[in-house]
């Protein structure tokens, strides 16, 4: 059991612990069987410490010094050891499932007794001379000739096994390695252009920044593999198992991932332009934050519970796609083809329906995005807008950082009152006549909220809305530090224009929204629509 005095000092914080270690350099800390799960031990001095049987699952040990420490039998799953020093540490029977050992010092470590460790967990780690889990010593990288010789020796009937071998930065372009067992092999930075890896076992392999252009990885097992920054342009990944794989920043343009298993995969910032993901499984919290999925085929793909924050889905095919409980906030969905999409429980705030070179229009529902864009671009059906009774509220204002904060508060608060806010950014120049666009959006709105503070384009837009749409109430807002532009006094003569609501700061708007903005606007709606 742990020495209680040592444990109490550690729980006071890393700084206190490290100071105590400096004063007692002759003491070997005993923290055996201690419960340190999820502990923050960043840069902790744990040299020669006894941590056998300790629970360090999920702990943050980045940059910590664990050289010569005894971690035998410890629970280390999902712990962060990035850039830590584990030189000479004992890891017999330690559970390292999901642990981050990137850039970790492992000199002299014997990993053959460690449980569930793969090369994918060790990108850029110091591995020279380390005994790997299969008992082999990590040595200098093999050359192309060595692999070709092994392939020839294996022949066509036997399966080539290359567990935990060092093939980093090797050139294997065009080589046939189909069905080869490359479990936890280091292929970081390797040139695998056009290589045939169909049916290969690459579970836990390190393929970080590898060149896999045009490679055949169909039916390959890539569970928990490390492919961050890899180039898989036009690669064949049909029915490949990529569950829990790391593909952050990878280039997968034109790759075929149809029917691939990508459950729980990390594809953040990956480039997937024109990629085929039809019938692919991206459920289970797959991460696609900031991913470029423009023109990708996601028909019948399962993205339930997937995270697509600010992903680019412009012109993607979404036929029968499952987005149940997915996070689609801030996605660009311009030009999508969406039919039979499942969106139960999905987060859809701030979906951008316009291309990058046009004024930004956001909506909060993917299913109606195509309809709204159609209304803006099809003159034949614009007349139906006047008959729509909706909860749409058009918000006008400037999109400078300070003014945008005000618009964001209004938008978020309106949602809580069951409105569907549309925010129009006309700071960005575009080819479309912005006044025409604003007029069309205003026709759909129940009422308009216009922030006149530091007004630039707002006067021009109101000059179209107020005289042409007398049945649409306009609620003007103005910060007390500013003055309304001179022409606005003229608009106050129109019955659709409410009194200006003055606010001192963005914090004033939220508590005042219902009583001083929404209720007067709703009263005006009823007044303007009352038969004369």
C-alpha positions in Angstrom: 0.0 0.0 0.0 1.0 3.6 -0.6 2.9 5.6 2.1 0.1 7.9 3.3 2.5 10.7 4.0 3.8 10.6 0.4 0.3 10.4 -1.0 -0.8 13.4 1.1 2.1 15.5 -0.1 1.4 14.6 -3.8 -2.3 15.6 -3.3 -1.2 19.1 -2.3 -0.1 19.7 -5.9 2.8 19.1 -8.3 4.7 22.2 -7.2 4.6 21.2 -3.5 5.6 17.6 -4.4 8.5 18.6 -6.6 9.8 20.9 -3.8 9.6 18.1 -1.3 11.5 15.8 -3.7 14.3 18.3 -4.0 14.7 18.4 -0.2 14.5 14.6 0.2 16.5 13.2 -2.7 17.3 10.0 -0.8 13.7 9.0 -0.4 12.1 6.7 -2.9 8.4 7.6 -2.9 5.9 4.7 -2.3 2.7 5.3 -4.1 1.8 1.7 -4.8 -1.8 0.9 -5.3 -2.7 4.6 -4.9 -5.8 5.9 -6.6 -4.5 8.6 -8.9 -7.1 8.3 -11.7 -7.5 11.5 -13.7 -4.9 13.2 -11.5 -3.1 16.3 -12.9 0.6 15.4 -12.6 2.0 17.6 -15.3 5.8 17.8 -14.9 5.7 15.8 -11.7 9.0 14.4 -10.4 8.3 10.7 -10.0 11.8 9.4 -10.6 12.3 5.9 -9.1 8.9 6.1 -7.5 7.0 2.9 -6.7 3.7 3.0 -8.5 3.1 -0.7 -8.8 -0.6 -1.5 -9.0 -1.5 2.2 -8.9 -4.6 3.5 -10.8 -3.4 6.3 -13.1 -6.1 5.8 -15.7 -6.9 9.1 -17.5 -4.2 10.9 -15.5 -2.2 13.8 -17.1 1.5 12.9 -16.8 2.7 15.0 -19.7 6.4 16.1 -19.3 6.5 14.1 -16.0 9.8 12.4 -15.0 9.1 8.7 -14.4 12.6 7.4 -15.2 13.4 4.2 -13.3 9.8 4.2 -11.8 8.1 0.9 -11.0 4.7 0.9 -12.9 4.3 -2.8 -13.0 0.6 -3.8 -12.9 -0.5 -0.2 -12.9 -3.7 0.9 -14.7 -2.4 3.4 -17.2 -5.2 3.3 -19.8 -6.1 6.6 -21.4 -3.3 8.3 -19.5 -1.3 11.2 -21.1 2.4 10.4 -21.1 3.3 12.8 -24.0 6.8 14.1 -23.7 7.3 12.3 -20.4 10.5 10.5 -19.4 9.9 6.8 -18.9 13.5 5.7 -19.4 14.2 2.5 -17.6 10.7 2.3 -16.1 9.2 -1.1 -15.3 5.9 -1.7 -17.1 5.3 -5.4 -16.6 1.5 -6.1 -16.7 0.7 -2.4 -17.0 -2.4 -1.6 -19.0 -1.6 1.0 -21.6 -4.8 0.8 -23.6 -5.4 4.2 -25.3 -2.5 5.9 -23.5 -0.8 8.8 -25.3 2.9 8.1 -25.5 3.8 10.6 -28.2 7.4 11.9 -28.0 7.9 9.9 -24.8 11.4 8.9 -23.7 11.4 5.1 -23.5 15.1 4.3 -23.6 15.9 0.9 -22.0 12.2 0.1 -21.4 10.9 -3.5 -21.7 7.4 -3.4 -23.1 6.9 -7.0 -23.8 5.0 -7.4 -20.5 2.9 -4.3 -21.1 -0.8 -4.8 -22.1 -2.6 -3.4 -25.1 0.2 -1.1 -26.5 0.6 -0.4 -30.2 3.0 1.7 -32.3 0.1 4.1 -33.0 0.3 5.3 -29.4 4.0 6.1 -29.9 4.4 8.7 -32.6 7.9 10.3 -32.4 8.7 8.4 -29.2 12.3 7.5 -28.5 12.3 3.8 -29.2 15.9 2.9 -29.9 16.7 -0.4 -28.2 13.2 -0.7 -26.6 11.9 -4.3 -26.2 8.6 -4.4 -28.0 5.5 -6.4 -26.8 6.3 -9.3 -29.1 9.8 -9.5 -27.6 11.7 -8.0 -30.5 14.0 -5.1 -30.0 13.1 -1.9 -31.9 16.1 -1.3 -34.2 17.0 0.7 -37.2 14.5 0.8 -40.0 14.4 -2.0 -42.6 15.2 -1.1 -46.2 13.1 -1.9 -49.3 15.4 -4.8 -50.2 14.9 -6.4 -46.7 11.1 -6.3 -47.1 11.3 -7.6 -50.7 13.4 -10.5 -49.4 10.9 -11.2 -46.7 8.0 -11.1 -49.2 9.9 -13.5 -51.4 10.7 -15.9 -48.6 7.1 -15.9 -47.4 6.0 -16.9 -50.9 2.5 -16.8 -52.2 1.1 -19.4 -49.7 2.4 -18.1 -46.4 1.3 -14.9 -44.7 4.1 -12.4 -44.1 4.2 -11.3 -40.4 6.0 -8.0 -39.5 4.7 -7.2 -36.0 6.3 -4.2 -34.4 9.0 -3.8 -37.1 10.6 -0.5 -37.9 9.6 0.4 -41.5 9.6 4.2 -40.9 10.4 6.3 -44.0 10.8 3.2 -46.1 10.0 3.3 -49.9 7.6 0.5 -50.7 5.8 2.2 -53.6 4.0 -0.3 -55.8 4.8 -3.4 -53.6 2.1 -6.1 -53.1 1.6 -6.5 -49.4 -2.0 -7.8 -49.6 -3.0 -9.8 -46.5 0.3 -9.0 -44.8 0.2 -8.9 -41.0 1.7 -5.5 -40.1 0.2 -5.3 -36.6 1.6 -2.3 -34.7 4.3 -1.8 -37.3 6.1 1.6 -37.7 5.4 3.0 -41.2 5.6 6.6 -40.2 6.7 8.8 -43.1 6.9 5.8 -45.4 6.3 6.0 -49.2 3.5 3.6 -49.9 2.3 5.2 -53.1 0.2 2.6 -55.1 1.0 -0.2 -52.6 -1.4 -3.1 -52.4 -2.4 -3.5 -48.7 -5.8 -5.0 -49.3 -6.8 -7.3 -46.5 -3.7 -6.3 -44.5 -3.6 -6.2 -40.7 -2.5 -2.7 -39.8 -4.1 -2.6 -36.4 -2.3 -0.1 -34.1 0.2 0.7 -36.9 2.0 4.0 -37.1 1.3 5.5 -40.5 1.7 9.1 -39.5 2.5 11.4 -42.5 2.8 8.3 -44.7 2.3 8.7 -48.5 -0.5 6.4 -49.5 -1.6 8.1 -52.7 -3.6 5.6 -54.8 -2.9 2.8 -52.3 -5.3 -0.2 -52.1 -6.4 -0.6 -48.4 -9.7 -2.3 -49.2 -10.8 -4.6 -46.3 -7.7 -3.6 -44.4 -7.8 -3.7 -40.6 -6.7 -0.2 -39.4 -8.3 -0.2 -35.9 -6.5 2.4 -33.7 -3.9 3.1 -36.4 -2.2 6.5 -36.4 -2.7 8.2 -39.8 -2.5 11.9 -38.7 -1.2 14.0 -41.6 -1.1 10.9 -44.0 -1.8 11.4 -47.7 -4.5 9.0 -49.0 -5.5 10.9 -52.1 -7.5 8.5 -54.4 -6.9 5.6 -52.0 -9.2 2.6 -52.0 -10.5 2.1 -48.5 -13.7 0.2 -49.4 -14.9 -1.8 -46.4 -11.8 -1.0 -44.4 -12.0 -1.1 -40.6 -10.9 2.4 -39.5 -12.6 2.4 -36.1 -10.9 4.6 -33.5 -8.3 5.6 -36.1 -6.6 9.0 -36.0 -6.8 10.7 -39.3 -6.6 14.3 -38.1 -5.2 16.6 -40.9 -5.0 13.6 -43.3 -5.7 14.2 -47.0 -8.4 11.9 -48.4 -9.5 13.8 -51.4 -11.2 11.4 -54.0 -10.7 8.5 -51.6 -13.2 5.7 -51.7 -14.4 4.9 -48.2 -17.7 3.4 -49.0 -18.9 0.9 -46.4 -15.9 1.7 -44.3 -16.1 1.4 -40.5 -15.1 4.8 -39.1 -16.8 4.5 -35.7 -15.1 6.8 -33.2 -12.5 7.9 -35.7 -10.7 11.3 -35.5 -11.0 13.1 -38.8 -10.7 16.6 -37.5 -9.3 19.0 -40.1 -9.1 16.1 -42.6 -9.5 16.9 -46.3 -12.2 14.7 -47.8 -13.1 16.7 -50.9 -14.9 14.5 -53.5 -14.5 11.5 -51.2 -17.0 8.6 -51.4 -18.4 7.8 -48.0 -21.6 6.1 -49.0 -22.9 3.6 -46.5 -19.9 4.4 -44.3 -20.3 4.1 -40.5 -19.1 7.3 -38.8 -21.2 6.9 -35.7 -20.0 6.6 -32.1 -18.8 10.2 -31.7 -16.6 10.3 -34.8 -14.8 13.7 -34.9 -15.0 15.7 -38.1 -14.4 19.2 -36.7 -13.3 21.6 -39.4 -13.1 18.7 -41.9 -13.5 19.6 -45.6 -16.3 17.4 -47.0 -17.1 19.6 -49.9 -18.6 17.6 -52.8 -18.3 14.4 -50.8 -20.8 11.6 -51.2 -22.3 10.8 -47.8 -25.4 9.0 -49.1 -26.7 6.4 -46.6 -23.8 7.1 -44.3 -24.3 6.8 -40.5 -23.1 10.0 -38.7 -25.2 9.6 -35.6 -23.6 11.4 -32.7 -20.8 12.5 -35.0 -19.2 15.9 -34.3 -19.0 18.1 -37.3 -18.4 21.5 -35.8 -17.5 24.0 -38.6 -17.1 21.2 -41.1 -17.5 22.2 -44.8 -20.3 20.2 -46.3 -20.9 22.5 -49.3 -22.3 20.6 -52.3 -22.1 17.3 -50.5 -24.6 14.5 -51.3 -26.7 13.8 -48.2 -29.3 11.2 -49.5 -30.6 9.1 -46.6 -27.7 10.3 -44.4 -28.2 9.7 -40.6 -27.3 12.8 -38.5 -29.3 11.7 -35.4 -27.9 13.6 -32.4 -24.9 14.8 -34.5 -23.4 18.2 -33.9 -23.6 20.2 -37.1 -23.2 23.7 -35.6 -21.6 26.3 -37.9 -21.3 23.9 -40.8 -21.3 25.3 -44.4 -24.1 23.5 -46.2 -24.2 25.6 -49.4 -25.4 23.6 -52.4 -26.1 20.4 -50.5 -28.3 17.7 -51.9 -30.3 16.6 -48.9 -33.1 14.0 -49.1 -34.5 11.7 -46.4 -31.9 13.0 -43.9 -32.4 11.9 -40.3 -31.9 14.8 -37.9 -33.6 13.8 -34.7 -31.7 15.5 -31.8 -29.1 17.0 -34.0 -27.6 20.4 -33.2 -28.0 22.6 -36.3 -27.3 26.2 -35.1 -25.8 28.7 -37.5 -25.7 26.6 -40.7 -24.3 28.7 -43.5 -26.2 28.4 -46.8 -24.2 30.8 -48.9 -20.8 30.4 -50.6 -17.8 32.1 -49.2 -17.7 34.9 -51.7 -21.3 36.1 -50.9 -22.9 37.7 -47.9 -23.3 35.2 -45.1 -26.8 33.9 -44.4 -27.3 31.4 -41.5 -30.2 29.2 -40.7 -30.9 26.7 -37.9 -32.3 23.7 -39.8 -30.6 21.7 -42.5 -33.9 20.4 -43.9 -35.2 24.0 -44.6 -31.9 25.3 -45.8 -32.5 24.2 -49.4 -36.0 25.7 -49.3 -34.7 29.1 -48.1 -32.0 29.2 -50.7 -34.5 28.2 -53.4 -36.7 31.1 -52.3 -33.8 33.5 -52.6 -32.9 32.3 -56.1 -36.2 31.4 -57.8 -38.4 34.3 -58.8 -41.3 32.1 -59.7 -42.0 31.0 -56.1 -41.3 34.2 -54.2 -44.9 35.1 -54.1 -45.6 32.3 -51.7 -43.4 33.9 -49.1 -46.1 36.5 -48.2 -48.5 33.7 -47.2 -46.0 32.0 -44.8 -46.8 32.4 -41.2 -43.6 31.6 -39.3 -41.4 32.3 -36.4 -38.6 33.8 -38.6 -37.0 36.9 -37.2 -34.5 38.8 -39.4 -31.6 40.4 -37.5 -29.7 43.3 -39.2 -26.6 44.9 -38.0 -22.8 45.3 -38.4 -20.5 42.3 -38.3 -17.5 44.0 -36.7 -16.4 41.9 -33.7 -18.0 44.3 -31.2 -21.3 44.6 -33.0 -21.4 40.8 -33.9 -21.4 40.1 -30.1 -24.7 42.0 -29.8 -26.2 40.1 -32.8 -25.1 36.8 -31.3 -26.8 37.5 -28.0 -30.0 38.4 -29.8 -29.9 35.3 -32.0 -29.3 32.9 -29.1 -31.9 34.5 -26.9 -34.6 34.4 -29.6 -34.1 30.7 -30.0 -35.1 30.3 -26.4 -38.5 31.9 -27.2 -39.1 29.5 -30.1 -38.1 31.9 -32.9 -36.0 31.0 -35.9 -33.5 33.9 -36.2 -31.8 34.7 -39.6 -28.7 36.8 -39.3 -27.5 38.5 -42.5 -23.9 39.7 -42.8 -23.7 42.2 -45.6 -20.2 43.3 -44.6 -18.9 40.8 -47.2 -19.1 42.1 -50.7 -20.8 39.7 -53.2 -22.3 39.5 -56.7 -25.9 39.4 -55.4 -27.8 42.6 -54.9 -27.9 42.7 -51.1 -30.9 44.9 -50.9 -32.9 42.4 -52.9 -31.7 39.6 -50.6 -32.7 41.5 -47.5 -36.1 42.3 -49.0 -36.7 38.6 -49.6 -35.7 37.6 -46.2 -37.8 40.4 -44.6 -40.8 39.1 -46.5 -40.4 35.8 -44.6 -39.9 37.4 -41.3 -42.5 37.9 -38.5 -40.6 41.0 -37.6 -37.2 42.6 -38.1 -34.7 43.7 -35.4 -32.2 46.3 -36.6 -29.2 47.4 -34.6 -28.6 51.0 -35.7 -25.3 51.3 -33.7 -22.5 52.4 -35.9 -24.8 51.8 -38.9 -23.2 51.5 -42.3 -25.4 49.3 -44.7 -28.4 49.1 -42.3 -29.9 52.4 -43.6 -29.9 51.2 -47.2 -31.6 47.9 -46.2 -34.2 49.6 -44.1 -35.0 52.0 -47.0 -36.2 48.9 -48.9 -37.9 47.1 -46.0 -39.9 49.9 -44.3 -41.7 51.5 -47.3 -42.2 48.3 -49.3 -43.2 46.0 -46.4 -45.6 48.0 -44.2 -46.9 44.8 -42.6 -43.5 43.8 -41.2 -42.7 45.4 -37.9 -39.2 46.8 -37.4 -37.8 47.1 -33.9 -34.8 49.4 -33.9 -32.0 49.1 -31.3 -29.3 51.7 -30.5 -26.5 51.7 -28.0 -26.6 54.8 -25.8 -23.1 55.8 -26.8 -24.2 56.3 -30.4 -26.8 58.4 -32.3 -29.2 57.2 -34.9 -28.4 58.3 -38.4 -30.3 61.5 -39.5 -32.6 59.8 -42.0 -34.0 57.4 -39.4 -36.3 60.1 -37.9 -38.1 60.0 -41.3 -38.8 56.2 -40.9 -40.3 56.8 -37.4 -43.4 58.2 -39.2 -44.2 54.7 -40.5 -46.6 52.7 -38.4 -44.5 49.5 -38.8 -41.5 51.1 -37.1 -41.4 50.8 -33.3 -39.7 53.2 -30.9 -36.0 52.8 -30.6 -34.9 50.7 -27.7 -31.7 52.1 -26.1 -29.3 49.8 -24.4 -26.0 50.5 -22.6 -24.2 47.2 -23.3 -24.8 43.7 -24.6 -25.5 42.5 -21.1 -28.6 44.7 -21.0 -30.3 43.0 -24.0 -30.9 39.6 -22.5 -33.1 40.6 -19.6 -34.9 43.2 -21.6 -35.5 41.1 -24.7 -39.0 39.7 -23.9 -40.5 42.9 -22.4 -39.0 45.6 -24.5 -38.3 44.0 -27.8 -40.3 40.8 -28.4 -43.6 41.8 -26.8 -43.8 45.3 -28.5 -42.9 43.6 -31.8 -45.6 41.0 -31.4 -48.2 43.6 -30.5 -47.3 45.5 -33.6 -47.7 42.3 -35.7 -51.2 41.9 -34.4 -52.0 45.6 -35.0 -50.7 45.6 -38.6 -52.5 42.3 -39.4 -55.8 43.4 -37.9 -58.5 43.8 -40.6 -59.2 47.5 -41.2 
